[in-house]
Every structure is written in C-alpha cells, then in structure tokens.
Amino acid sequence: MQFGNNNNNQGNQPPRGPDGQPPQPPQQDWRRWVWPALLVLFLIWTLLTLPDLLGGRSGGGQVLISYSELFAQTEAGNVSQIIVRDANATGVFRNAVRIQDAAGQTHDYPSGTRFSVTLPTDGNEQYYTLAREKGAEVVFQQTEVNPILLFLINFGPLILIIGFFVWTARRAQRQMGGAFNFGRTQAREYTVERPQVKFADVAGQDSAKAELVEVVDFLKEPDKYIALGAKIPRGVLLVGPPGTGKTLLARAVAGEANVSFFSIAASEFVEMFVGVGASRVRDLFRRAKENAPSIVFVDEIDAVGRQRGAGLGGGHDEREQTLNQMLAEMDGFDRTESVIVMAATNRPDVLDPALLRPGRFDRQVTVGLPDKAGREAILKIHTRDKPLDKDVKLADIAKSTIGFSGADLANLANEAALGAARRNRKRITMRDFLDAFDRIVLGNERPPLSNERERQITAYHEAGHALAAVLTPNADPVLKVTIVPRGMAGGVTVFMPEDRGYQSESYLRARMVTGLGGRAAEQIIFHEVTSGAVSDLRQVTSIARAMVAQLGMSDAVGPLNFGDDERQPFLGYTLSQGRNYSEETAAKIDSEVRRLVEEAYAQTIQLLTQHKDKLEALAQALLSNEMIGQEEMYRIIGMEDKLAELTENVFRESIAKEPVKSNGSAPHKDETNAEAASAPKSVDKPKDLSLDLLDDDTPDKANLAGSPPVAPAGDQHTDPKPAKPSGPVHPLDRRTGDE
C-alpha cells in the first residue's frame, strides 16, 4: 500500500498528518527574544545615562578644575556664572585664563570656556559670598531624578540577574523537550482544515481499506449505529510487516471521515520522570474527547503495550503504569463518545492480552505485502511525477518485485530516478530500474576478485547452484548468475520464484539441493570445500529442521508441530525460547534433520557428477564473461528447449537496447538478459517460513503453519575466507547462498 510519493517505512519515519505531510516545525517565537533584547537595551541605556544620573556631569566640552583653582579664578574675577547642583557645580570663565593641571602642565583657555568642579560637602557659604562680590552670578539648582530611573538604578542589577536566570532556565527547558511540561502529551494534532488523504489515494491494500469502511461510516453517521444498539469497534489494531503503510492507512481513515487526528509514537509516552507516561495518556485522551469526533493513532504501540511481567529482569514499572492507564482510558469511553483509537505494530505477538480483548483493540486489520496488481498501482503513484521512458513497463517491474512493500517500491523508484540523474538522462529508463533493483537487493558493485584461485572457486560455486536448480524438478528458475562481487557477496545466483500459496515437500527438497549446489561443486572440482558455503549450510539446515519439527514432513517424527504456531511476528525473534518436547524427541529431530540434509547433499553430488561437463562449461563461461543471463545459461548447458517451459521475462526485451559492462569487461550478448534477473525475494505473504528460515539462525521462530512460506530469490557466495558471522546484506535479500 502506498500513498502519494511518501516513503511508507513506518520504523524509520515519524507519524504524519492526514495530508500525508509531517507536522510543520513551530515558527520561531519572537517572544523568546524579548528578555535578551530588553536586558541588552537596559544595559546600553545604563552605560549612556549613568554619569548624568550619578552627578549631572555631562563632561562634554567642559574643563574639570579643582576647588582651589575655582576659588583663585573667582578671586581674580574670571568667573561670570556658577551653577550649583548638590556637590557639583558648573560655570563659565569671563576672561581668558591659564590653568595648571595635576600633572604640572599649563593650559590656556579663552573666555567663555565652561568648567566643572566638585564642591566640598560643607562650608561653601564663604565661596558663594566671594563670587557675588566679584560679580559672578550664583545659581542653585535642585537635582531632579525620575523615580522610575531611580528605581532602575537601585534594582536594575537585581532585575538583570533574575532575568538572566529565567532566560537560561527557559532555554534549557526547550532543549530538554519541555521537561517541566512532562505531564502534557506530545501528540501532534491535525485539524480538519488540513488537506486530507482519502482511500482513493491509497493503493495496494483494498482488503484493509474494506475493513475500515465501517469505522469511517461510524464517524460520519454515529446515530445510525447507536439507534440500533450497535457498538463500533473502539480500537483498531493495524498489524503487518514494516513499510506496508499502516500509518498512512490510519491517516486515510481520518481524512475520509474528516475528523481530527491525534498522532503519537508510543515511545513518546515514557520519559525521564516516573508517572509521565500515565499523565500523558490522560492528557491525550482528554484532548481527543474535547475534539470529538476524533481518531487517536498510536504508532509502534508495542513500545508500551508489551505483555506485563514478560521482560527480562521483571517488568518495567513506568511502562506498565503507562499501559495500565491506556487500558483504563480505552475501557472508560462512553458509548456516545466518537473517539476511536487506532494503533500500528509489527509485533502483535508481544502485546498484552488485556490490550487485545473486545472493548479495546477488538479488531485487528492485517496490512500485508501488496500483490502484483497492488505493486503496479503503487509504482504508478510513485512514478506519476517522474518522466519515464517508453521502454519502462511498470507491470513487468511489479511482476518481478515479489515481496516488496510500499516503502520498498518507493525506494526503488527513487533509486531509479537518482541513477538516471547520475547518467544525465532526461527520462528514467528500464535500465535505471534494473540497476536500482540490483543496488537495493544485492548491494553496490565491488571491484572484481584479483586472486585467480578465488575467482575459480566462486565461478564453480555459483555454477553449482545454478546447474542444480536447472536440473532439479520444482526448483525456482534461474535468471542470472554472476561472479561480480556485490555488497557482501563474492558472487550471486538470482532466482525468479513464482507467487506460491503453498510450498510442497518436493519444492523444499529442491531448495535444499539448490542451496547445496555450491558446496557440492567445490567438492567435485577441487576435492575440498571452503568456508564460502557457511550460509548455504545454515539455511539448508533451517529448511530441514522446519520440515521435521514444524511441517510434519518426516515419517520418523510424524505429523507433529513443535514450534510456536500461534505467534506471527513480522520482525525478528524473541530473546529466548523454551523447548516443549523431551530430549528423546529432540535427538530424533536432530537425527531426521541430519538425514534430510545428507540425502539432499548426496543427491546434489550425484546430479552434478553426472553433468560435470555442463558444470565445467558454465563455470568457464562465468570466468570469461563474469555474468550470464538465463537464455545464455540454457544455451551453454544445451537445454534451450527448457526455456519454453519457463515464464517469459519481458525485462529481457526491455533492456536489450542498452547493454551494460560488468567490471570493465565486454558485455556478453545475453548479459543484459542477466541484468533482468534482478529477481524478487519472496512471495506476497507475510514473513513466515522461508523468509525466517533464510534470514535467521533459528527457524523454529517462523510461523510455519499459518501463512504459506516464501521462496528464495537468489544465491550469494562470499569471497573464500575464514567463516565469520553473517548478516543480511539488505532487508529484502532472500538469497539462498553464502554471506
């Protein structure tokens, strides 16, 4: 499912509004600068006016003289006017004077020069009498100080200090995310005035949309349901793999119903203070009720909704308090309150049962991977603003991207656009899509192997995988074989599996034979094996163990299932698992797993030994061309007639116009066909059997009884080096080779 041109990766992006856009960051508040501005202005004003306030001395153009010099000049009749302000006085010289300063230097001043002097605190009456006798005008002025200015002078420093601390505290509060408002919810509210997403803007999830039509109808016409005594589900839980668009679907519901939408990530409930989570839950639901009808959307609810007391070392008290408050709020809704809670998770197996009971999250909507038609619709949405070349066939891309989520398809379209821009093209071609697929699934292309011995081992290893798949009935068809290192792989064999609803025992055995083809080829040609098959062995063992312990495909063990078939995790596996069978049964399971793997390996050795000439021819072709397409591979091994039995791959026709060299070597005539083998990795089902078996070390975590298993898409062979722990090159990688 996809909307617009947004990437639907719910684990990597924050919740968005009904218009599909993230909440806009708040505008810069001018009030935050009021305090600093006022403090700076006050400081400047104080520096400029302090001399006048403290004594009335402006000092501008005045000569500073001593009291004795004033007395002498007054006796000489050189003072025409004296103005007294408290202990300070200013005056004017009647005649030109010569005055000696404190340093002993003499200065001449013309008549009319103004002077200033500091008077003694007492005993100035004698001077005033002398000045009047000498004809000087004596003026007494009272100093008038503005009360406000006087207040600022007395309390200004204290105001500055308090203001500085207030400003610092508020700044620290903002940096801490509002630590002193910890009780308020962090939910972002999107009101009805925003542009909204409708169901028509959502592609690839028709069944999920149909489940939510009732919710939308209830929000639009609640009286129709209330009159009949019907109770609409108060909570809707969206479950599914990452990137399928659970959050977008919730926004579409809010947009379709034209109601307020509150969005929050579950991890935002809990912070540094005890009780914050419960307080925020109360505040969130209070706001939702005030704005009813409304929708509350909690993303990744498993962050606070995990089963209580199930964690290692005991439950987290703060998280449990938050969960308890959420349970109480959801259960306390009045029937007339049009507030619906929606949540998204990819780990429904870890949620508390009390959260899933009727009356709370009483409806679960599975948002799975899109099918072929859904993928094509999603690609149309993500390419509608991109100029596409005529050779681009979105139906072909959708057909070859089995197991891709909406986010994966958005990334594919974006990578194709980036590739076209790097090549300075005006339009995006099919070549750009194929290169983008290889970049996403297989990783970036690395320099070719420089050691000739390692190139030979890699070539025979990949040829063994490919030939075993071609010669084994029910195996997935091979689309491309290459010894060009990509990502963590030294070589890659890519398959094109079909959209399988079920996987038979013969198909799983064929996958085991295909996976062991690389090791068998090494044993036949070099009479020894390398560490390159470490992931082959792990994945083949996982398939065999699933067949025995979970799928009931062993006569010795019987039709029994020893796995946890009630849990359907879309991510990873839990920290620990208990074993629900005896040691005797465990030994029998191990024995059967060993038998299945040994039988598959013996069959692979026999198969490749009988067709050693084909193995040699295919390996030599890889050493010469580094990349072989499907048609060329069948021609080399002399099985062109088998091509008619395979599903036609239109990619080969689309990309034949523009061959691409591999690591500087001349392109083979079918090399472009091999590029078309950027094959899918899984069928259109939630993650279960093969997906977990091929990606994880512990197969028994997979849900082997619920959904049909997933087929591999290719093989990966590392450079022949000592074995080391492996990891997936890409989340979409479903190759059955070595990492």
C-alpha positions in Angstrom: 0.0 0.0 0.0 1.3 3.4 -0.8 0.1 7.0 -0.9 1.5 9.8 -2.9 5.2 10.0 -3.0 5.8 9.4 0.6 8.0 6.6 1.8 5.9 4.3 3.9 8.6 3.0 6.1 6.9 3.2 9.4 10.0 2.1 11.5 12.4 4.9 10.1 9.7 7.9 9.7 7.7 10.0 12.3 3.9 10.0 12.2 2.4 12.3 9.6 -0.8 14.3 9.3 -3.9 13.5 7.2 -2.4 15.3 4.3 0.5 12.9 4.2 2.9 15.6 5.3 4.8 15.6 8.6 3.8 18.2 11.1 5.5 21.5 10.3 8.0 22.7 12.9 6.8 25.6 15.0 7.6 29.0 13.8 10.3 30.9 15.6 8.5 32.6 18.5 9.5 36.3 18.7 8.7 36.2 22.5 11.7 34.1 23.2 13.9 37.1 22.3 12.1 39.7 24.4 14.1 39.1 27.6 17.5 39.2 25.9 16.6 42.3 23.9 15.3 44.1 27.0 18.3 43.3 29.0 20.7 44.5 26.3 18.8 47.8 25.9 18.8 48.4 29.6 22.5 47.8 29.8 23.2 50.2 27.0 20.9 52.9 28.5 22.6 52.5 31.9 26.0 53.0 30.4 25.0 56.1 28.5 23.0 57.8 31.3 24.9 56.8 34.4 27.1 59.9 34.5 24.2 62.2 34.5 22.2 60.1 36.9 25.0 60.0 39.4 26.0 63.6 39.3 24.8 65.5 36.4 28.2 65.7 34.8 28.0 65.6 31.1 31.6 66.4 30.7 31.1 67.3 27.1 33.3 70.4 26.3 33.9 71.3 29.9 37.1 71.8 31.7 37.5 69.9 35.0 39.1 72.1 37.6 39.9 71.8 41.3 38.0 73.7 44.1 41.2 75.7 44.9 41.5 76.7 41.2 37.8 77.8 41.3 38.5 79.9 44.4 41.5 81.5 42.8 39.8 82.3 39.5 36.8 83.7 41.4 39.0 86.0 43.4 40.6 87.1 40.1 37.2 88.0 38.8 37.4 85.4 35.9 34.1 83.6 36.8 31.0 85.1 35.3 28.5 82.4 36.3 28.4 79.4 38.7 25.6 76.9 38.8 25.4 74.6 41.8 23.8 71.2 41.9 24.3 69.5 45.2 28.0 68.7 45.4 28.7 69.6 41.8 29.0 72.9 40.1 29.5 74.2 36.6 30.4 77.7 35.4 31.8 80.0 32.7 35.1 81.9 32.6 34.6 85.6 32.0 38.2 86.1 30.7 40.9 84.0 29.1 42.7 82.0 31.8 45.8 79.9 32.2 45.4 76.8 34.4 47.9 74.3 35.5 46.6 70.7 35.7 47.5 68.0 38.2 50.5 66.8 36.0 52.0 70.3 36.2 51.2 71.2 32.6 49.8 74.7 31.9 46.8 75.2 29.6 45.3 78.4 28.2 41.5 78.7 27.8 39.7 81.5 26.1 36.9 83.5 27.6 33.5 81.8 27.7 35.0 78.4 28.4 32.8 76.2 30.6 34.2 74.3 33.5 33.0 71.8 36.1 34.1 71.3 39.7 33.3 69.2 42.7 32.4 71.3 45.8 33.0 70.3 49.4 30.0 68.9 51.2 30.0 71.8 53.8 31.4 75.3 54.2 30.7 76.7 50.8 28.9 79.9 52.0 32.2 81.8 52.1 32.8 81.0 48.4 29.3 82.0 47.4 29.7 85.4 49.1 33.1 85.9 47.4 31.6 85.0 44.0 28.8 87.6 44.4 31.2 90.2 45.5 33.3 89.6 42.3 30.2 90.0 40.1 29.6 86.3 39.4 26.0 85.0 39.1 25.4 82.2 41.6 22.5 79.9 40.7 21.3 77.0 42.8 19.5 74.1 41.0 17.8 71.2 42.7 18.7 67.8 41.2 15.5 66.1 39.9 15.8 62.3 39.3 12.9 60.4 37.7 11.5 57.9 40.2 11.5 55.2 37.5 15.1 55.8 36.7 15.9 55.9 40.4 14.2 52.5 40.8 16.1 51.1 37.9 19.3 52.3 39.3 18.6 50.7 42.6 17.1 47.5 41.4 18.4 47.2 37.9 21.2 44.9 38.7 18.9 42.6 40.6 16.5 42.6 37.6 19.3 41.7 35.3 20.4 38.8 37.4 16.8 37.4 37.8 16.1 37.9 34.1 19.3 36.1 33.1 18.4 33.1 35.2 14.8 33.0 33.9 16.0 33.2 30.3 18.6 30.4 30.9 16.0 28.1 32.6 13.5 28.6 29.8 16.2 27.9 27.2 17.2 24.7 29.0 13.6 23.7 29.2 13.1 24.0 25.5 16.3 22.0 24.8 15.0 19.2 27.1 11.8 19.0 25.1 9.7 20.7 27.7 10.9 18.8 30.8 8.7 20.9 33.1 5.7 20.2 30.9 6.3 16.5 31.1 2.7 15.7 32.0 1.4 17.0 28.7 1.1 14.7 25.8 3.4 15.1 22.8 0.7 14.1 20.3 0.5 16.2 17.2 -3.0 17.3 16.3 -4.1 17.6 12.7 -7.3 19.5 12.3 -9.8 19.2 9.6 -8.6 22.4 7.9 -5.6 20.5 6.6 -5.6 18.8 3.2 -6.5 15.1 3.8 -5.7 11.7 2.4 -8.6 9.7 1.1 -8.9 6.0 0.5 -8.7 6.7 -3.2 -5.1 8.0 -2.6 -4.1 4.7 -1.1 -3.0 1.8 -3.3 -2.3 -1.9 -2.7 -4.5 -2.5 0.4 -8.0 -3.0 -0.8 -8.9 -5.6 1.8 -7.6 -3.5 4.7 -9.5 -0.5 3.4 -12.7 -2.5 3.3 -12.2 -3.4 6.9 -12.0 0.2 7.9 -15.1 1.4 5.9 -17.3 0.8 9.0 -15.0 2.9 11.1 -15.3 5.8 8.7 -19.1 5.4 8.4 -19.5 5.4 12.2 -17.5 8.6 12.5 -19.7 10.2 9.8 -23.1 8.9 10.9 -22.8 7.6 14.5 -26.5 7.9 15.2 -27.3 5.2 12.7 -25.4 2.7 14.7 -26.3 3.9 18.2 -30.1 3.8 17.3 -29.7 0.1 16.5 -27.7 -0.6 19.6 -24.6 -1.4 17.6 -21.2 -0.9 19.0 -18.5 0.1 16.6 -15.0 -1.2 17.5 -13.5 1.2 19.8 -10.0 0.2 18.9 -8.4 -0.9 15.6 -5.0 -2.5 15.5 -3.1 -2.4 12.3 -0.6 -5.3 12.1 1.9 -6.1 9.3 5.5 -6.0 8.2 7.4 -2.7 8.2 6.8 -0.4 5.3 3.4 -1.6 4.3 1.7 1.7 5.2 -0.1 1.2 8.5 0.3 4.8 9.5 -0.8 6.0 6.1 -3.9 3.9 6.3 -4.8 5.4 9.7 -4.3 8.9 8.2 -6.6 7.9 5.3 -9.3 6.9 7.8 -9.1 10.3 9.5 -9.1 12.1 6.1 -12.0 10.1 4.8 -14.0 10.8 8.0 -13.0 14.4 8.0 -12.2 14.4 11.8 -9.4 15.5 14.0 -6.4 13.2 14.0 -4.0 12.8 17.0 -0.8 11.1 16.2 1.9 10.0 18.7 4.6 7.4 18.9 4.2 5.0 21.8 7.8 5.7 22.9 7.0 9.3 23.5 4.8 8.4 26.4 7.7 7.4 28.7 10.5 9.8 29.6 12.8 10.6 32.5 10.2 11.1 35.2 8.1 8.5 36.9 4.4 8.9 36.1 5.0 10.9 33.0 3.6 8.2 30.7 0.3 7.8 32.6 -0.1 11.6 32.7 0.4 11.9 29.0 -2.1 9.2 28.3 -4.7 11.0 30.3 -3.9 14.3 28.6 -4.0 12.7 25.1 -7.5 11.2 25.7 -8.8 14.3 27.3 -7.8 16.3 24.2 -9.3 13.7 21.9 -12.6 13.8 23.8 -12.7 17.6 23.6 -12.2 17.4 19.9 -14.6 14.5 19.3 -15.2 13.0 16.8 -11.6 12.2 16.5 -9.0 9.5 16.0 -6.1 8.7 18.2 -3.3 7.0 16.4 -0.5 5.3 18.4 2.4 4.2 16.3 4.6 1.3 17.3 2.3 0.5 20.3 4.5 -2.5 21.3 6.9 0.1 22.9 4.4 0.4 25.8 1.9 -2.4 25.1 4.2 -5.4 25.7 2.9 -8.1 27.9 3.4 -7.2 31.6 5.9 -9.0 33.5 7.3 -10.8 30.5 10.5 -8.8 30.2 13.9 -10.0 31.3 14.6 -8.9 34.9 10.9 -8.2 35.6 8.5 -5.7 34.1 9.3 -2.0 33.7 7.1 -0.3 36.3 6.9 3.0 34.4 5.9 1.2 31.1 3.4 -0.9 33.0 1.8 2.2 34.6 1.5 3.8 31.1 -0.1 0.6 29.8 -2.5 0.4 32.7 -3.6 4.0 32.2 -4.1 3.3 28.5 -6.2 0.3 29.3 -8.3 2.3 31.7 -8.8 5.1 29.3 -9.9 2.8 26.4 -12.2 0.9 28.6 -13.7 4.1 30.1 -15.0 5.5 26.8 -18.6 6.5 26.8 -20.7 4.8 24.1 -21.6 8.2 22.8 -18.1 9.5 22.5 -16.9 9.4 18.9 -13.3 8.7 19.7 -11.6 5.8 18.0 -8.2 4.5 18.9 -6.0 3.1 16.1 -2.6 1.7 16.6 0.1 0.1 14.5 2.6 -2.6 15.3 4.7 -5.2 13.6 5.0 -7.3 16.7 1.4 -8.3 17.7 2.7 -11.4 19.4 4.2 -9.4 22.2 1.2 -7.3 23.1 -0.6 -7.7 26.4 -3.7 -9.8 26.1 -5.7 -7.2 28.0 -5.0 -4.7 25.2 -6.4 -7.1 22.6 -9.6 -8.1 24.3 -13.0 -7.0 23.0 -13.8 -3.5 24.0 -10.3 -2.2 23.5 -8.4 -3.3 20.4 -11.1 -5.7 19.4 -10.5 -5.6 15.7 -7.2 -6.4 14.0 -6.6 -5.5 10.4 -3.6 -7.2 8.7 -1.8 -4.8 6.4 0.2 -7.3 4.4 2.5 -7.1 1.4 0.8 -6.0 -1.8 0.2 -8.4 -4.6 1.1 -7.9 -8.3 -1.8 -5.6 -9.0 -1.1 -3.6 -5.8 2.6 -3.3 -6.6 1.7 -1.9 -10.0 -0.7 0.6 -8.5 1.9 1.7 -6.0 4.5 2.1 -8.7 2.1 4.3 -10.7 1.7 6.5 -7.7 5.4 6.8 -7.1 6.3 7.5 -10.7 3.5 9.8 -11.6 5.8 12.8 -11.1 8.8 11.2 -12.8 9.4 11.2 -16.6 9.5 7.6 -17.7 11.0 6.3 -20.9 8.8 4.3 -23.3 10.6 1.1 -22.5 9.6 1.2 -18.8 6.8 -1.3 -18.2 5.5 -1.0 -14.6 3.6 -4.2 -14.9 6.9 -6.1 -15.6 8.6 -4.4 -12.6 5.6 -5.3 -10.4 5.8 -8.9 -11.6 9.5 -9.1 -10.6 9.3 -7.4 -7.2 7.5 -10.1 -5.3 7.7 -9.4 -1.6 8.3 -5.7 -1.9 6.4 -3.4 0.4 5.2 0.0 -0.5 8.2 1.6 1.1 10.5 -0.7 -0.9 8.8 0.2 -4.1 9.1 3.9 -3.3 12.7 3.4 -2.6 13.1 1.5 -5.9 11.5 4.4 -7.9 13.7 6.9 -6.1 16.9 5.0 -6.7 16.0 4.7 -10.4 15.5 8.5 -10.6 18.8 9.0 -8.9 20.5 6.7 -11.3 19.1 8.5 -14.3 20.2 11.8 -12.9 23.8 10.4 -12.4 23.7 9.5 -16.1 22.5 12.9 -17.1 19.3 11.5 -18.6 16.1 13.4 -19.3 14.0 10.3 -18.6 14.1 7.2 -16.4 14.7 4.0 -18.4 14.2 0.4 -17.6 17.9 0.1 -17.2 17.7 2.6 -14.3 15.1 0.5 -12.6 17.1 -2.7 -13.0 20.3 -1.1 -11.7 18.3 0.3 -8.8 17.0 -3.2 -8.0 20.5 -4.7 -8.0 21.7 -1.9 -5.8 18.9 -2.4 -3.3 18.9 -6.2 -3.2 22.4 -7.2 -4.0 24.4 -4.1 -2.8 26.8 -1.9 -4.6 29.1 -3.5 -7.2 32.6 -4.0 -5.9 35.9 -4.5 -7.8 36.4 -8.0 -9.3 38.3 -10.6 -7.4 42.0 -10.3 -8.1 43.0 -13.8 -6.9 42.5 -16.2 -9.8 42.1 -19.2 -7.4 39.3 -17.4 -5.6 37.6 -16.4 -9.0 37.7 -20.1 -10.0 36.2 -21.2 -6.6 33.5 -18.6 -6.9 32.7 -19.5 -10.5 32.3 -23.2 -9.8 30.3 -22.4 -6.6 27.8 -20.2 -8.4 27.7 -22.6 -11.4 26.9 -25.4 -9.0 23.9 -23.5 -7.5 22.6 -22.6 -11.0 23.0 -26.1 -12.5 21.5 -27.8 -9.5 18.4 -25.5 -9.8 18.1 -26.1 -13.6 18.4 -29.9 -13.2 16.1 -30.3 -10.2 12.4 -30.5 -10.7 10.2 -28.0 -8.9 13.2 -25.7 -8.3 12.9 -21.9 -8.9 14.1 -20.8 -12.3 17.5 -19.1 -12.5 17.6 -15.7 -14.1 21.1 -14.5 -13.6 24.5 -15.9 -12.5 27.4 -13.6 -11.8 30.8 -13.7 -10.1 30.9 -9.9 -9.9 31.2 -9.1 -6.1 28.2 -7.1 -4.9 27.7 -5.9 -1.3 29.0 -8.6 1.0 28.7 -11.3 -1.7 31.5 -12.6 -3.8 29.0 -14.0 -6.4 25.3 -14.1 -6.9 22.8 -16.5 -8.4 19.4 -14.9 -8.8 16.1 -16.8 -9.0 12.6 -15.8 -10.0 10.2 -17.6 -7.8 6.5 -17.8 -8.5 3.7 -16.4 -6.4 3.2 -19.6 -4.3 0.4 -20.0 -1.9 1.8 -23.3 -0.5 5.2 -25.0 -0.7 5.3 -28.7 -1.2 7.8 -31.2 0.3 9.3 -31.7 -3.2 9.8 -27.9 -3.5 11.5 -27.6 -0.2 13.8 -30.6 -1.0 14.6 -28.9 -4.4 15.6 -25.8 -2.5 17.9 -27.8 -0.3 19.5 -29.3 -3.4 19.9 -25.9 -4.9 21.4 -24.5 -1.7 24.0 -27.3 -1.5 24.9 -27.0 -5.2 27.8 -24.6 -4.4 29.5 -26.8 -1.8 29.0 -29.9 -4.0 30.6 -28.2 -6.9 33.6 -27.3 -4.8 33.9 -30.9 -3.6 33.7 -32.4 -7.1 36.1 -30.0 -8.8 38.6 -29.1 -6.1 38.1 -32.2 -3.8 37.7 -29.9 -0.8 35.2 -27.4 0.5 35.7 -23.8 1.6 34.1 -21.6 4.1 32.1 -19.9 1.3 29.2 -22.2 1.9 28.6 -21.3 5.6 25.3 -19.6 4.9 24.2 -22.3 2.5 24.6 -24.8 5.3 22.8 -22.7 7.8 19.8 -22.1 5.6 19.6 -25.6 4.3 19.7 -26.8 7.9 16.9 -24.4 8.8 14.7 -25.7 6.0 15.3 -29.3 7.1 14.6 -28.5 10.7 11.3 -26.7 9.7 10.3 -29.7 7.6 10.8 -32.1 10.6 9.8 -30.0 13.6 7.1 -27.8 12.2 5.7 -29.1 8.9 5.4 -32.7 9.7 7.4 -33.9 6.7 9.2 -36.7 8.5 7.9 -40.2 8.9 10.1 -40.8 11.9 8.8 -37.8 13.9 5.3 -37.8 12.4 2.8 -35.1 11.6 3.7 -33.1 14.7 4.5 -29.4 15.2 6.9 -28.4 17.9 7.0 -24.7 17.0 5.1 -21.8 18.4 2.4 -21.7 15.7 0.2 -19.1 17.4 2.6 -16.2 17.1 3.1 -14.3 13.9 5.9 -11.9 14.5 6.7 -9.7 11.5 10.2 -8.9 12.9 13.0 -11.0 14.2 12.5 -13.3 17.1 12.3 -13.2 20.9 15.2 -13.2 23.2 14.7 -16.8 24.3 12.6 -19.8 23.6 11.6 -22.7 25.6 11.5 -26.2 24.2 8.2 -28.0 24.6 9.4 -31.5 23.9 11.7 -34.1 25.5 15.3 -34.8 25.0 14.5 -38.0 23.2 12.3 -36.1 20.7 15.0 -33.5 20.3 17.5 -36.2 19.4 15.1 -37.8 17.0 14.5 -34.4 15.3 18.3 -33.8 15.1 18.7 -37.2 13.5 16.0 -36.6 10.9 17.4 -33.1 10.1 20.8 -34.7 9.5 19.2 -37.4 7.3 17.4 -34.9 5.1 20.5 -32.7 4.6 22.7 -35.7 3.9 20.2 -37.1 1.4 20.0 -33.7 -0.3 23.8 -33.4 -0.4 24.2 -36.9 -1.8 21.6 -36.2 -4.5 23.4 -32.9 -5.4 26.8 -34.7 -5.6 25.3 -37.3 -7.9 23.5 -34.8 -10.0 26.5 -32.5 -10.6 28.8 -35.5 -11.2 26.6 -36.8 -13.9 26.6 -33.4 -15.6 30.1 -32.4 -14.8 30.6 -31.3 -18.4 27.8 -28.8 -18.0 29.3 -27.6 -14.7 32.6 -27.1 -16.4 31.1 -25.2 -19.3 29.0 -22.9 -17.1 31.9 -22.1 -14.8 34.3 -21.3 -17.7 31.6 -19.1 -19.2 31.4 -17.2 -15.9 35.2 -16.8 -15.7 35.1 -15.4 -19.2 32.1 -13.1 -19.0 31.5 -12.7 -15.3 27.8 -12.6 -15.8 25.4 -15.0 -17.6 21.7 -14.5 -18.4 19.0 -17.1 -18.4 18.9 -17.7 -22.2 22.7 -17.9 -22.4 22.9 -20.3 -19.5 20.4 -22.7 -21.0 22.3 -22.5 -24.3 25.6 -23.3 -22.7 24.3 -26.4 -21.0 22.4 -27.5 -24.1 18.9 -27.2 -22.7 17.4 -24.5 -24.9 14.2 -26.5 -25.2 13.6 -26.0 -21.5 13.2 -22.2 -22.0 9.8 -22.7 -23.4 8.6 -24.1 -20.1 9.6 -21.0 -18.2 7.5 -17.9 -17.7 8.6 -15.3 -20.2 10.5 -12.4 -18.7 9.7 -9.3 -20.6 12.6 -7.5 -18.9 15.0 -9.1 -21.4 13.2 -7.3 -24.2 13.0 -4.0 -22.4 16.7 -3.7 -21.6 18.2 -5.2 -24.8 18.7 -1.7 -26.2 21.4 -0.7 -23.7 23.9 -3.4 -22.6 26.0 -2.6 -19.6 29.5 -3.7 -19.0 30.4 -5.6 -15.9 33.5 -4.5 -14.1 35.1 -3.2 -17.3 34.7 -6.5 -19.3 33.0 -6.6 -22.7 29.3 -7.3 -22.3 28.1 -10.7 -23.3 25.3 -10.9 -25.8 22.9 -12.1 -23.1 24.4 -10.1 -20.3 21.6 -7.6 -20.4 19.2 -10.5 -20.0 21.1 -11.5 -16.9 20.6 -8.0 -15.6 16.9 -8.5 -15.9 17.3 -11.2 -13.3 17.2 -8.7 -10.6 14.7 -11.1 -9.2 12.3 -10.8 -6.3 12.9 -12.4 -3.0 9.7 -13.6 -1.5 6.1 -14.2 -2.4 3.2 -11.9 -1.5 2.8 -13.2 2.0 3.7 -12.1 5.5 7.0 -13.1 6.8 6.9 -16.8 7.8 8.5 -20.0 6.7 11.3 -19.4 4.2 11.7 -15.7 4.9 12.6 -16.5 8.5 14.4 -19.7 7.5 16.6 -17.9 5.1 17.3 -14.8 7.1 17.5 -16.1 10.7 19.6 -18.5 12.5 16.7 -20.1 14.4 14.0 -21.4 12.1 11.6 -22.5 14.8 10.6 -18.9 15.3 8.9 -18.8 11.9 5.2 -19.3 11.6 5.2 -22.5 9.6 1.5 -23.4 9.9 -0.2 -20.1 9.3 0.8 -18.4 6.1 2.4 -20.1 3.1 6.2 -20.0 3.0 8.3 -17.7 0.9 10.7 -18.8 -1.8 14.3 -17.7 -2.1 15.3 -15.3 -4.8 19.0 -15.9 -5.3 22.3 -17.1 -4.0 25.2 -15.3 -2.6 28.7 -16.5 -2.3 31.3 -14.7 -0.3 35.0 -14.5 -1.0 36.7 -17.7 0.1 37.8 -16.6 3.5 37.6 -17.9 7.1 34.0 -18.3 8.2 32.6 -15.4 10.1 29.2 -14.5 11.5 27.0 -13.3 8.6 24.2 -10.8 8.4 21.7 -9.8 5.8 23.1 -7.6 3.1 19.6 -5.9 2.7 16.3 -6.5 4.5 14.8 -7.6 1.1 17.6 -10.1 0.5 16.2 -13.6 0.2 19.2 -15.3 -1.4 20.0 -18.9 -0.6 23.7 -18.6 -0.7 26.6 -17.5 1.5 27.0 -14.2 3.1 
